[in-house]
Amino acid sequence: MIHQIFDIALSSNFPLPGLPELAVARPDWNVVLENGPNPDNDLNWFHQCLTEDGREIMSAAREGETYTLYFQGLAHFSIDFPSKKISIYPEDNCPRTTLAHLLMDQVMPRVLCHQGRVVIHASAIALADGRALAFTGPSGRGKSTLALAMQKAGFRLLSDDCLLLERRESSVMAIPAYASVRLWPDSLEAMLGQGEAVGLDISEMAHYTSKKQVFVNQPESIADQHGHPLVRVFSLAPSRLEPPEPSKNEDLRVDPVSGSAAIMTLIESLFALDVKRKSAVRRSFDSAGKIAAAVPVFSASYPRDFKKLPQLVSLLTKVTN
């Protein structure tokens, strides 16, 4: 099977839910789900991603131009850049849905970034005129919830966690990975309630989490493949768990961010593969600077209150217009 993710063709010998199929003869990358454990145990591990409590969740190794990403207790992904092949070695009968999630939402964004492209951790929607808005911020800040709220308000959902940004002349184009959001069960219930899932397909995201994957059924758009003009980036500030006066409009704030702060907003959201290679780090700063110079960046602060979402949608739309 050959699928499209962002603007590239990806072949795979196992299903990749949510990705449209393509009728092309030669893919850009080949993914092979292998049988048996990872054969190379002597690797040069140079970076680890940790949770707030110090638990290791992902490690990165390299040998020449071949990188390995190990997701703790789940799978090794061996990325051979010269041959453009990704070999997956699952552990402990890791389900294919989990492997697909890791490939699409963790591995491929880092692969594209390593090739010199800009992929940020962001949700995105398209306005009625085709212009795109992106929402960045650490996990748990409400990017997915806000994107679904805007989709319910009539806007087009572009992507959840991964967004490819490409400079074209004086514009920045936003190219989505695929149209879905991932929500915790309580957020899903608050957002959809009973009988409001029309046009949505809801399934398990991965076996190690209770988050649900929500796929949006919407008409195909050529712009999704070639890009929407990105006109605003909103960085979601930490939500207040107990807003002192939740009825006041002051709880909703959208403020411009400029200069080095705007650049760092984008740098912090990049899917970097090799954070130790100086040339890759310099390239990331250069790319982020060019995008921040072309697209206004804002900080959006709001309380964790689902009833406030319509007001936030209205405020963001007003700032954009």
Secondary structure as UniProt FT lines:
FT   STRAND          2..5
FT   TURN            6..7
FT   STRAND          8..12
FT   TURN            17..18
FT   STRAND          29..33
FT   STRAND          45..50
FT   TURN            52..53
FT   STRAND          56..63
FT   TURN            64..65
FT   STRAND          66..71
FT   TURN            72..74
FT   STRAND          75..80
FT   TURN            81..84
FT   STRAND          85..90
FT   TURN            92..93
FT   HELIX           96..102
FT   HELIX           103..107
FT   HELIX           108..114
FT   TURN            115..116
FT   STRAND          118..126
FT   TURN            128..129
FT   STRAND          132..136
FT   TURN            139..140
FT   HELIX           143..152
FT   TURN            153..154
FT   STRAND          156..159
FT   STRAND          162..168
FT   TURN            169..170
FT   STRAND          171..176
FT   STRAND          180..183
FT   HELIX           185..192
FT   TURN            198..199
FT   STRAND          200..204
FT   TURN            207..208
FT   STRAND          212..216
FT   HELIX           222..226
FT   STRAND          228..236
FT   TURN            246..247
FT   HELIX           249..251
FT   STRAND          253..257
FT   HELIX           259..267
FT   TURN            268..269
FT   HELIX           278..294
FT   STRAND          297..301
FT   HELIX           306..308
FT   HELIX           309..320
//
